[in-house]
């Protein structure tokens, strides 16, 4: 984060779409920073079970030191996502998206008068259109070409962008190759 000019201590809310490893296993280094360097308050918003799942991840990451030394220093509030709510002063809506058997939460977050829609992993079904409809910016996955199980293909991502021409799309979660609008690793995008 520092290499990109992002202060990890200035982040006051993290919205988790689901608990798959490729969406949660990057959290321990961030939490380490928030435990030992910058203990400003942090809110983690996510699906039902967020506190239990995150605490288990952190305990696996650091063993007994998590509860004995680190957890008391971690200034966190866990919040189960609601259909509409507020986290760390940000108004949001959550929309249940289709992804595998457990689904995923998409979020519409209001920041500085703009709506940012974030899908995480999802299939290209009608709830995704509901999520991005009228958003200023949409951060949406585009996993790969062709039929991609439980994810959105490049082709479906392109069709989604065509259905919502006033929304600026940033595509992520690409396994290989690229698609127009893809965000590169370690890229900071001005929104």
N, C-alpha and C positions, 0 to 999 in steps of 0.2 A: 504494500500500500504506500509506504513511504517513497518508493521509487517512482510511483505515479503521482506523487504530490498529495496523497490522501492521508490525513491524520486519523489513524485508527481510533484515537480517543474521542474524536469529534462525532463519531457515529453513535447516535442515541437510540436507534431502532433497527432491528434486523427482522425481516419478514421471511419465514420459511414456508415454502410451498408444500413440501412433503419430506419424509425422513430417509429417502434413498441416499446411499453413501456419497454419490457424486454431487449431492446438494448439502451435505452436512459435514463431511470429513475435513473441509477447509476451516471449520470453526475453531478447533483446538488451538492453532497458532494465534488466532485473533484473540481468543479468550486468555491465553497466556499473557499477551500484551496488556489486556484489560485487568488482569489480576496483579501483575507486578510493576507495571509502568504507569498506567492511567486508569484510575478507579472511578471515573465519572459514571453516572447511572446509565444502564443499558436495558432496553426492553427487547425481549425475544418473543415475536408473535408467530404462531404456527397452529397446525392442526391439533385436534384433541390429543392429549398425551404429551404435549411439548415438554413440560417440565420433567416428566419421568424419562423420556427418550434422551433429552439433552444431558440430564444428570448422569444417566447410564453411560453415554458417550464420554463424558468428561472423566468419569470414574475409570473407565477402560483406558483412557489416555494417560492418567497419572496415578492409578491405583489408590492406595489409602491416603496418599498426600493430597488428593483432591478434597476429601472431606475434612481432613485435619488442618491443612495449611492454606489451600487455595480457595476453597468455597467461601470461607469467612471473609475473604478479601474481594470476592467477585460481587460487584454491586449490580445485580441483575433482577429484573422482574420478568416472570414468564406470563404470557397472556395467550389464552386460547382464542384463536381468530373467531370473530363474530360476523354475521352478515354485514353489519356496519358498526364501526367503532372508532376509537381514537387510541393511538399508541405514541407515547413521547411527544404529544402535541400534534401529531399528524392524523388527519381524518382519513379513514380508509373504508373500503367495501371489500368483502371477500366473496368470491364466486367459486363454487365447486366445479372443478374441471375433470375431464375423463382422462385417467392415466392408470393403466393396469387395474389391479383389483382394489387398490386402496384409494385411488383418485388423487387429486392434488388441489391445493388452494391457489386460485389466481387472486391477485390484489389490484385494486384501483386505489392509488394513494394520491392524495391532494398535497402538492408541494408548491408553494409560492404561486397559488392561483392556477396551477396546471394539474392535469390528471395524467399520472404515469400508470400504465397498465403493465403488470408483470405476470407472465403465465407460468414460469417454471416449465416442467414437462407437461405436455397435454396432447391429446388427439385433436384433430381439426373438426370439432363438433360444435353445435350451436352455442354452448356456454362460452366458448372462446370468442365467438363473434360478440356476445353480450359483454364480455370483459373489455374488448378493445373499442367497442362502439363509442365514438365521441371522445376518445382519449387523445391527448396531445402527443404522447409518446407511448409506444408499445414495445416492451422488451419481451420477445417471443422466441421460443426455440424453433430451429429448423435443422433437425438432426441429420438428415441425409437424403439422397435421392431415392425415389421409388417408394415401395411399401415398407414403412418402418414401424415395427410393432410398438403400439402404445405411445407413439411419438408423432410429431408432425414432419412430413417430408418437405423438401425444398419446394416441390410443386404446390403443395397445399399452402405453404407459407406465402408463396407468390400470389396465389389466388386470394388469400386473406388480405394481403396488402392491396390488391385491386378492389376488393369490396369496401375498403376503408381508406380512400385516397387522401383524406385530410389528416390522417394520423401518420406521424413519423415512426417508422419501424426500425428497430435494431434487433438483428437476429443473433442468437447465441446457441450453445449446446450442439455445435457442429462436430460430428465425429471425424469426418475426413472431407477434404475438398473445401469448397466455399460456395457462397451464394451472395448475390448482390445485397448489400446492407448488413453483412455479417460484421460483428465486432471482433477485432483482433485481441489476442491475449495482451494483458497489461495496457489496454487502451482506455484512456479517460475521454469520455464523450461529453461535450458541453450540451446541456439540454435546457 
